[in-house]
Amino acid sequence: LWSRSSLSALSEFWGPVQPRTTASSQGHFPHIYVILAAFILLAGVSTWLLPGGQFERVPGPDGRTMIDPASFAYTAGNPAGPTDLMLAIPRGLVAAAPVVFFTFMIGGLFAVIRRTGLIELGVGALTRRFAGRGIWVVPALMGPFAVVATLIGTQELSLVYVPVIMPLLIALGFDSVVVAAVALCATTAGFSAGVLNPINTGLGQQIAGVSLYSGLGLRLATFVGFLTLAVAFTWRYARQVQRAPDTGLLADEPGEADKRARYAGLSTPNYDEPPRATRRQKLAGGVLALLAALLVYGVLSLGWFMLEMSGLFIVIGVAVGVVAGLRLNVIAESFNDGFREVLVGAMIAGVARAVAVVLEQGQVMDTLVHGLGTVVGELPGFVSAVGMLLAQLGFNFVVPSGSGQALVTMPIMAPLADLVGVTRQTAVLAYQLGDGIGNILYPTSGYFMATLALAGVPWQRWLRFFWPLFLAWVALAMMILVVAQGIGWTG
């Protein structure tokens, strides 16, 4: 924690953020494809260095499959060969197909909506409403985003939020880092605390044998603490960019200038005659609101996820476009425009998944899980909860799925908690926090990288913004877990 780089990161947290302004300095940082390719190669090497291992799979909650923690056995392994590495990215794209298609469809949908003029009308109205106090839009958006995530557990909704809020925030004088931060940090704060989140809290408690959604008080306190840090940190950076745009982390990005030019006309608060929606635009807006309500109902009540939402996005784009008066050929070309805009994000999601694909096919994923459990079991009792947090945070690099991580690690961590003097409720919270906050740090998290691509924020620039907040979140998580362990928290 106290390395030179960490101290530098902490100093940036409290001091002005300096942009990277030279092309040469930007060129020194590898492209995200290069970074992910290095991780894929590292995963391939690990299949040769680590022994193969396997847990038996048994039925788990809600018909899911989870591991039997007492069944681990070393196997011969399946080291990755040249063909495996050659096929890693195609297999990763196949495995991440729901995220890939979701990214394409949401890009196409918002290209159609933009063509109808509805985005300009809505953003124009909101910028006039927030004129002179635009900074308050940050907590006004982050609060609801965090609440939704902590109740239904969908960090992936960041992919929906970014295209919606980008015109507004850019028009108010912020940059794309603020756009990404409002969506990603808010949803992660809510998801990590998991007050009533069925994906991490509910599933984790079911596997650990803890009463469903118990421990509400401490989870609420965790939610407030995480969201407060996220809002304060985003507010500070947003205020700085609004006052001095050239100090932003994307000040030298050509794409950022293009966005400012596109939405500049929307930021004028005083129109002699504010633009009014046509009759067809009003009807299209009503159809959009109706189908958006259907989307919310499907997610909350029907268990819809990325594939179902992707299909509905196509329906929404066509319906809204037709009602607004667009020809079918124009709607089709608008979808194509949107696909092109999000192509990189969709590809990154698949490439990132390739790391886990190599580890799974090399049969060393279970070996890593077994090793993490062994390390935690050797720690002194008073830091065992913190050890569980760090173990979950580390494992999140290769399995950024919340439910996937619960099904693989919680069958080990729950009985291990009994042995090291940690309550199972605390073990579940350690899993939640370790899973959640790592999801917007690691480039192996597909939805996260796709969200950054939608926002137009390079991963290395995001790191410069997020690293201090990540350290603050980790420190807060450690304190909460130490308190939980100290009081023998059972809920």
Phi, psi and omega in degrees: 000329186256030175289168180302317181294324180291319177297323177296319179296318179294324179293326176293330179298320183265341181251180181297143176274126182262133180282158171270112192253352183252143180295326182294320179293325178293323183291341181289338182270129184297152174297152183299327175297321179295318179298313181293322177298322178296320178293324177296316178297319178298319177297319178297318178297321182297332179291341175271330185272329183264145176289148175292152179202158183205136168263149171285145178262137181228161178297138179238193181298145175058032178076007179280165178253132178228174184273155171266110188297339182267007189253008185297136177214139177288144180234179182291338180081171181216073185306141183289128177260180180304320180294320179299317180291323178297323183269358186300313183291313175303318178293324176296319178296321177294315181295328181263019185308317180301319179291319181299309182293322178302315181297315179298314185293322180288327174296316179295318180302312185285339172292321177294313181298322178298322180295330180286344182089359182294322181297315181298319179296313181294316181293321178301317179295318181290323179292326176293323179292323182266009182303129179085348179217040185298334182298335182287350176292336181297301177292332180296329177270318186293325180302303179298321179300318181292320180297315179300315182294324183283344180265321184242351171070049181236082173299332182298344176296348173305325179297331178279319186294320188302309180296332181288315187270346185300310180302320180296309185291323177294319179297330180277000175101009178267181178241182186289337175296319177297319178302310180296320182294317179301316182284310188285314184291323180293311181295325180289321176301315180291317181296318183296316179291324173054054183304309176227034186282115181289336185285317179253309182294306183300310181293318179299318179291324177297315181294321182280352181075031180256146180305133186299127178061025172283169181077029186299321185299309182291326178294322176297318178297320177297317178301313181297316181297314181294317181292321179300314177298317182296315180294315181298317182292316179293320178303313183300313181291319181298317178298319180296315181292322180296322181280325183219084184304331182288353177266358181290158181291344180246021185299332183262007181273121180302322180298330179292319177296323178297320179295316180299320180293321183295319186257007184299320183293343181278349187270357181284115187281341188244098174260136172295321179223090181306141180300139182247148179286142174286171180299318181291325177294322177297316178297319179296321177297322177294319177296318179299315180296320181295315181287331174295322176296322176297322177299314180298316179298318180297319180292316186282321190250334185252359179073023179296146174224215193296317182296314180296318179295322178300315178298318180293327178300322177297314180299315181298313182300315181293313183297311181295319180297316180296314181297325180285351177100010178281141174287156182300322178296323179293320178297316180298316179293329177294319175300317178300318178300317179294322178300318181296322182294329185251011184304315182298316180298319179295318179294318181300321180301318179287319179297320180297324181293339183298332179299311179293326179300316180297316181294320180293314181289333175280356178060036176246357179298314179294328177297319178297317180298313179300319180294319178298318178297322179294317180298315180298321181295338180271353182284153174301147185304323187286347177244012183297321180296319177295321177299320177297319177302310182294323177296315179294321179297320178292316181293334180299338179298321183262337177230083182282003177281128180297310180292322178298319179293321179298315183291335182267319188262326185295326175299338176270314186291328182295306177292330177296324178301321178298324184284328186259005175084026177248137178290153179295330176298319178293322178297321178295317180295322177299320177296314181302310185292318180295323178290313188295307189286341176281344185293337179246029173238316188278137178287355176276356178275107188298310183297324180296312181293325177294322178296316177300319180294320176299321180281343182078032181248114176299147183302319182294327176289323177298319179302318180298326178282314193274335188306312179298321178294322177301314179298319179296319178296317179298317179298316178296318179299318179299316180297318180297317181290324176297318177297314180300318179291322181295324182267000182063048189299122174238353180097000000 
